[in-house]
Amino acid sequence: MKEKALIRGLSGVIILGGVGHAAGSWFDYSGKPEIMLWSLCTALFMFLLGAVNWLRATRMKDRPLAWIALTFNLAWLAACVQFIHIFHNPLDPRVDMFMIVTLALIGTIFRSLVQSRS
């Protein structure tokens, strides 16, 4: 029960981050439609990532869903690492927070995959 609450909380952080990213993109890039498009696509990915992880909290023994969530989370982690590489700012609190949240979700996925195997 505690793990479900943890997963939902972490998923909520990602979803709220997507809301913030979408709002920031809308206001910051309203005059740059090419950049705004990609930025809003990132927000959409964050919503989907949060939703898949939220769903996983209700279906902890669903191995295919766990593998899908793992793939999404690893992709998001790679995007965060690339963001740090491009902008040369490893101490950006937004990226650091998402990396910590994503690593925690990956940990819960590995745990459920191992438990459901035995």
N, C-alpha and C positions, 0 to 999 in steps of 0.2 A: 504494500500500500504506500509506503514512503517513497519507493522508487517511482511509482506512477506519479505521485505529486511532484517529485523532483523533475521528471521528464516534462510534465506539463508546465512547470515553472520555467524551465530552460527554453521550452518551445515558445512560451509566452514572451520571453525576452527577445527571441529572434523575431517573432511577429511584430512586437512593438518597435523593434529596431527597423523593421521594414516600413512601418508607418512613418517613423521619423525620417528614414531615407527617402521615402516617396515625397513627403512634405518638403524636405530640404531641397530635393531635386526640382520640385515644382517651382519653388520660389527662386532658387539660385540659377536655374538653367532655363527659365521661361523664354529667354531671348536666344537660346541656343538649342534648337529642336533636335539636332543630331546627338548632342551629349545627353539631353533630357531623355530621349528614347532609351538609350543604353542604361542610364541611371534608373529609370523606372522599370526596366527589365530586371535589374538587380533587385529592386524592391519586390517585384513579383516572385523572383526566385526565393527571396527570404520568406515570403508568405507561404509558398509551397513547401519549403524546408520546414518551417514551423508546423504546418498542417500535417505533414507526413510524420514528424516526430510526435505530435500530439496524438495522432491516430495510433501510433505504435504503443503509446501508454495504455491504451485500452485493449491492445492485442499483443501482449508480451510474448506469447508463444508462436506467433506468426513469423516463421523464418524467412519466407520470401519478402515480407514487409520489412523485416530487420535488415536484409541485404540491400533493399532499395534505400532505406534510410541511411545505411552506412555509406552507400555510394554518393548520395546527396550531401551528406556531412563531409565526406572526404573532398568532394568537389568544392564545397564552400571553404573548407580549410585551405585548400590550394589557392583559391581566389584571395583569401586573406593574406597568405604568405606572398603572393604576387603583388598585392597592393603595397605591402611593406617594401618589397624590392623596388617597385617602380617609384614610390614617393620617398624612399630613403628615410622613413620615420618609424622605427620599430617600437617607439613609445607612444604611438597614437592610441589613446584610450578606447576609441571606438573599435578599432581593429583588435586590440588586445582583449577587450571584453568578448567580442564574437569568437575569437580563437579559444578562449577559456570555456565559454559556453559550448562550443562545438566539440572540443576535446572531452568535456564531461558527457555530452550526448554520445559520442563515439564509445566512451567507456561503458555506458549503460547498454549500448547495442552489443558490444563484445560480451558483456556479462550475460545478457539474455540469450545470445547465440550459443555460448558455452553451456548454459543451464538447460536449454531446450534440446541440446544434443544428447545429454546423458539421461 
